[in-house]
Amino acid sequence: MRKSGNKGLILLVAVVSGLFIFQSCLKDKFDFDKLSTDATWAPSLAVPVAHGILNVYDIVSDFDSTGLINFDDEGLVYLEYDKKVASLRGADLIDVPDQTFNYVFAGSNADPFSGGSTNMVSQTLSSFDVNDQERLDSIVFKGSTKLIIDVSSTFLHEGTLVISFPELKKNGTSYSKTVNINTTSGGFVYHGEYIDLDGYSLDLSNLGIDTNKVLINYDLTLYDSGSNTINPSNYTLISTSFSNIEFKAMYGYIGYRELDMPMDSLHIDMFDNEFDGAIYFRNPQFKIYTNNSYGLPIKFGFTTLESYSTIYETNIDVVGTDIPMAGTNPQLLAYPTLNQVGESKLDSITLDGNNSNIDQVVSNFPKYIYFAVDAAANFDDTYTNSNFALDTSHFDVDINVQLPLWGNARYFRLADTVDADMHEVVDSNEIIDQLIFRMISLNGMPFEAAIQGYFVDSLYNVIDSLITTDDQYIIESGVIDSETDRVDQATGTTMKISDFIYPAERIAKLQDVRYVIFRSRAYTTNWANSQNIKIYSDYTIQLKLGLRIDAEISTSDNLDF
């Protein structure tokens, strides 16, 4: 049996608690050894049991714990469900492969020593490898990018090697590294790893005339060790690598990319359980939000957009003229230009009863909205150098379902089950003539409600009920003002006083009770004529529960306290 947390019903749970309160009072407050042996005492004890004020948030959260409770400018309450359909970050979308550049200074190309040294200089223009169709003109590195330098030299001379990247700059200063060849043995080996590239920008345009090109300068100076000769077969081998490349920004043509997004679902918690009745929501809305901060064109469309009701075990496709569907009418997203780097372009689509079947979908009480999306960037293969992507760039698609508390409902049920072992109550029933429970409701909401409690055993077989009269309505509807269409919380609230009598002979039946199941049903005002009511954020219900115990005690009785 499901246990829930309905706050409105919790006040009635106190009815059962009152049975125990009375017995405890008798034990704690009176010394029966001092009573006359022939006296008869007939007390009547009245105590408040519970008092609470329920607002819209209390009531709604009882049967829906996941939806966001919100309200518009007029205070009309609505339930809101959100789900991120897709979210692709630049750092995850674009992978830059490791880069390795090799160069050799051969002894056969060296000039003779002059003044005790000789110098060899070279500039190379190497290709910057990409994974696909990218044509990059620049990339800004993050700090995790690593530069690795490996050098081996067989020259029998010491020397100095300077490796510089004239187009790898930060604050206008080019990046360079110096390696000292500090042996004349001919077996010099060096390995160095550097993680100091954060914020450096590498221009790959070859001074604006190309893409995917890297300029590297090598400068080797050898110092005569005394032989005054250079063996033409000797060499210095240089390997320079960029590894674990991560970017802060990337500019150029980023290429065609398919953006894979797996199927997911939006859970509408309100429709988890079966309704014994009917609920009509007026003007439900389904919204699709897009947010693109990539500097490249993206199109997207749904491949799946359908609802599923566990109550009716049926699927209904969400259809509408404005829904972007892959293959038929994908949506082309706006995107920031090079002058808007770091900005986002937002767009939204609202589906309602005028342009979609959302009314039909909601009336089917869908527990889930299933969706899957296809998207592509640079989808028309048009070459342009105006693309950009930041590591923080994102393409987001979010869906939002709004259910306004505006409409009508009939025979809408809520239920709650609580533990209630009645052994001790039954053991004391010989002194109890009757229990009288009084419920006072002050209702500022446009619905009326009836509540019943069932006493059940460990197998949930019903033993008795709390209320035996036909009139179970303990909450009367607030009065809706015809001009404002609202329940005025000062003048439109209604009071209902309900008394429930539980005589001693009924208490004796509760020996095997282990649980109490409370059930309520509610009707919106004038539901029979399909009057649509609105629930506003200031609406409240005030409930007060009191208990009166009538008892007769004779000291000649053999009482077990």
ChimeraX attribute file (.defattr): number of C-alpha atoms within 10 A of each C-alpha:
attribute: neighborCount
match mode: 1-to-1
recipient: residues
	/A:1	9
	/A:2	7
	/A:3	11
	/A:4	15
	/A:5	14
	/A:6	19
	/A:7	18
	/A:8	21
	/A:9	22
	/A:10	17
	/A:11	17
	/A:12	21
	/A:13	22
	/A:14	18
	/A:15	23
	/A:16	20
	/A:17	12
	/A:18	22
	/A:19	20
	/A:20	15
	/A:21	16
	/A:22	20
	/A:23	18
	/A:24	12
	/A:25	11
	/A:26	12
	/A:27	11
	/A:28	9
	/A:29	8
	/A:30	10
	/A:31	9
	/A:32	13
	/A:33	8
	/A:34	8
	/A:35	14
	/A:36	11
	/A:37	12
	/A:38	9
	/A:39	10
	/A:40	14
	/A:41	12
	/A:42	13
	/A:43	12
	/A:44	14
	/A:45	13
	/A:46	15
	/A:47	14
	/A:48	13
	/A:49	20
	/A:50	18
	/A:51	16
	/A:52	15
	/A:53	15
	/A:54	16
	/A:55	17
	/A:56	17
	/A:57	17
	/A:58	14
	/A:59	15
	/A:60	19
	/A:61	17
	/A:62	17
	/A:63	18
	/A:64	17
	/A:65	12
	/A:66	15
	/A:67	20
	/A:68	15
	/A:69	20
	/A:70	15
	/A:71	17
	/A:72	11
	/A:73	6
	/A:74	8
	/A:75	14
	/A:76	16
	/A:77	23
	/A:78	23
	/A:79	20
	/A:80	19
	/A:81	18
	/A:82	18
	/A:83	16
	/A:84	15
	/A:85	23
	/A:86	22
	/A:87	14
	/A:88	17
	/A:89	17
	/A:90	21
	/A:91	18
	/A:92	12
	/A:93	14
	/A:94	17
	/A:95	14
	/A:96	15
	/A:97	15
	/A:98	15
	/A:99	16
	/A:100	17
	/A:101	17
	/A:102	14
	/A:103	16
	/A:104	15
	/A:105	19
	/A:106	18
	/A:107	17
	/A:108	12
	/A:109	12
	/A:110	17
	/A:111	13
	/A:112	14
	/A:113	16
	/A:114	11
	/A:115	8
	/A:116	12
	/A:117	17
	/A:118	17
	/A:119	17
	/A:120	16
	/A:121	13
	/A:122	12
	/A:123	15
	/A:124	14
	/A:125	14
	/A:126	16
	/A:127	15
	/A:128	19
	/A:129	17
	/A:130	16
	/A:131	10
	/A:132	10
	/A:133	13
	/A:134	18
	/A:135	24
	/A:136	25
	/A:137	24
	/A:138	22
	/A:139	23
	/A:140	22
	/A:141	23
	/A:142	21
	/A:143	16
	/A:144	16
	/A:145	19
	/A:146	21
	/A:147	19
	/A:148	16
	/A:149	21
	/A:150	16
	/A:151	20
	/A:152	18
	/A:153	25
	/A:154	20
	/A:155	24
	/A:156	23
	/A:157	24
	/A:158	20
	/A:159	22
	/A:160	15
	/A:161	21
	/A:162	15
	/A:163	19
	/A:164	18
	/A:165	18
	/A:166	17
	/A:167	22
	/A:168	24
	/A:169	18
	/A:170	15
	/A:171	8
	/A:172	10
	/A:173	11
	/A:174	15
	/A:175	18
	/A:176	15
	/A:177	12
	/A:178	12
	/A:179	17
	/A:180	14
	/A:181	25
	/A:182	12
	/A:183	17
	/A:184	17
	/A:185	12
	/A:186	17
	/A:187	12
	/A:188	19
	/A:189	15
	/A:190	13
	/A:191	11
	/A:192	12
	/A:193	13
	/A:194	14
	/A:195	12
	/A:196	15
	/A:197	19
	/A:198	17
	/A:199	17
	/A:200	23
	/A:201	24
	/A:202	23
	/A:203	24
	/A:204	27
	/A:205	19
	/A:206	16
	/A:207	12
	/A:208	9
	/A:209	9
	/A:210	12
	/A:211	21
	/A:212	20
	/A:213	23
	/A:214	23
	/A:215	21
	/A:216	20
	/A:217	15
	/A:218	19
	/A:219	16
	/A:220	20
	/A:221	18
	/A:222	21
	/A:223	20
	/A:224	21
	/A:225	15
	/A:226	9
	/A:227	9
	/A:228	13
	/A:229	13
	/A:230	21
	/A:231	13
	/A:232	12
	/A:233	11
	/A:234	16
	/A:235	21
	/A:236	20
	/A:237	16
	/A:238	19
	/A:239	15
	/A:240	18
	/A:241	15
	/A:242	17
	/A:243	17
	/A:244	15
	/A:245	17
	/A:246	22
	/A:247	26
	/A:248	20
	/A:249	21
	/A:250	23
	/A:251	22
	/A:252	23
	/A:253	23
	/A:254	25
	/A:255	20
	/A:256	20
	/A:257	17
	/A:258	14
	/A:259	17
	/A:260	13
	/A:261	15
	/A:262	10
	/A:263	14
	/A:264	17
	/A:265	17
	/A:266	20
	/A:267	18
	/A:268	21
	/A:269	16
	/A:270	19
	/A:271	19
	/A:272	17
	/A:273	13
	/A:274	13
	/A:275	14
	/A:276	12
	/A:277	13
	/A:278	13
	/A:279	18
	/A:280	18
	/A:281	17
	/A:282	18
	/A:283	18
	/A:284	22
	/A:285	19
	/A:286	22
	/A:287	16
	/A:288	20
	/A:289	16
	/A:290	22
	/A:291	19
	/A:292	24
	/A:293	26
	/A:294	28
	/A:295	29
	/A:296	25
	/A:297	18
	/A:298	24
	/A:299	21
	/A:300	22
	/A:301	20
	/A:302	20
	/A:303	15
	/A:304	18
	/A:305	18
	/A:306	18
	/A:307	23
	/A:308	19
	/A:309	21
	/A:310	16
	/A:311	15
	/A:312	11
	/A:313	10
	/A:314	12
	/A:315	17
	/A:316	18
	/A:317	16
	/A:318	20
	/A:319	17
	/A:320	16
	/A:321	12
	/A:322	14
	/A:323	21
	/A:324	21
	/A:325	20
	/A:326	18
	/A:327	11
	/A:328	9
	/A:329	15
	/A:330	18
	/A:331	18
	/A:332	15
	/A:333	18
	/A:334	20
	/A:335	22
	/A:336	19
	/A:337	16
	/A:338	13
	/A:339	8
	/A:340	12
	/A:341	17
	/A:342	15
	/A:343	15
	/A:344	19
	/A:345	16
	/A:346	14
	/A:347	13
	/A:348	13
	/A:349	14
	/A:350	16
	/A:351	24
	/A:352	16
	/A:353	15
	/A:354	11
	/A:355	13
	/A:356	19
	/A:357	17
	/A:358	24
	/A:359	19
	/A:360	13
	/A:361	21
	/A:362	23
	/A:363	14
	/A:364	20
	/A:365	24
	/A:366	26
	/A:367	22
	/A:368	20
	/A:369	24
	/A:370	19
	/A:371	20
	/A:372	19
	/A:373	22
	/A:374	20
	/A:375	21
	/A:376	17
	/A:377	20
	/A:378	19
	/A:379	15
	/A:380	11
	/A:381	11
	/A:382	10
	/A:383	16
	/A:384	13
	/A:385	16
	/A:386	14
	/A:387	23
	/A:388	24
	/A:389	27
	/A:390	22
	/A:391	20
	/A:392	16
	/A:393	24
	/A:394	21
	/A:395	21
	/A:396	17
	/A:397	20
	/A:398	16
	/A:399	21
	/A:400	16
	/A:401	24
	/A:402	19
	/A:403	19
	/A:404	22
	/A:405	22
	/A:406	19
	/A:407	18
	/A:408	24
	/A:409	23
	/A:410	21
	/A:411	18
	/A:412	16
	/A:413	18
	/A:414	20
	/A:415	20
	/A:416	21
	/A:417	21
	/A:418	18
	/A:419	15
	/A:420	17
	/A:421	18
	/A:422	21
	/A:423	14
	/A:424	13
	/A:425	20
	/A:426	20
	/A:427	16
	/A:428	19
	/A:429	19
	/A:430	17
	/A:431	18
	/A:432	23
	/A:433	18
	/A:434	20
	/A:435	24
	/A:436	17
	/A:437	23
	/A:438	20
	/A:439	22
	/A:440	18
	/A:441	23
	/A:442	23
	/A:443	27
	/A:444	27
	/A:445	31
	/A:446	24
	/A:447	22
	/A:448	19
	/A:449	18
	/A:450	17
	/A:451	22
	/A:452	19
	/A:453	22
	/A:454	20
	/A:455	23
	/A:456	21
	/A:457	19
	/A:458	12
	/A:459	10
	/A:460	15
	/A:461	13
	/A:462	15
	/A:463	15
	/A:464	18
	/A:465	15
	/A:466	20
	/A:467	16
	/A:468	12
	/A:469	7
	/A:470	6
	/A:471	10
	/A:472	16
	/A:473	17
	/A:474	21
	/A:475	26
	/A:476	24
	/A:477	24
	/A:478	27
	/A:479	21
	/A:480	19
	/A:481	12
	/A:482	8
	/A:483	6
	/A:484	8
	/A:485	11
	/A:486	20
	/A:487	25
	/A:488	17
	/A:489	18
	/A:490	7
	/A:491	11
	/A:492	18
	/A:493	23
	/A:494	17
	/A:495	16
	/A:496	15
	/A:497	15
	/A:498	15
	/A:499	15
	/A:500	16
	/A:501	15
	/A:502	17
	/A:503	15
	/A:504	19
	/A:505	13
	/A:506	15
	/A:507	22
	/A:508	17
	/A:509	14
	/A:510	20
	/A:511	16
	/A:512	17
	/A:513	24
	/A:514	18
	/A:515	22
	/A:516	25
	/A:517	23
	/A:518	22
	/A:519	16
	/A:520	19
	/A:521	19
	/A:522	21
	/A:523	23
	/A:524	25
	/A:525	23
	/A:526	17
	/A:527	16
	/A:528	11
	/A:529	8
	/A:530	14
	/A:531	13
	/A:532	17
	/A:533	24
	/A:534	23
	/A:535	21
	/A:536	22
	/A:537	18
	/A:538	16
	/A:539	21
	/A:540	21
	/A:541	21
	/A:542	18
	/A:543	22
	/A:544	18
	/A:545	23
	/A:546	19
	/A:547	23
	/A:548	19
	/A:549	19
	/A:550	17
	/A:551	18
	/A:552	14
	/A:553	16
	/A:554	16
	/A:555	16
	/A:556	12
	/A:557	12
	/A:558	7
	/A:559	13
	/A:560	6
	/A:561	11
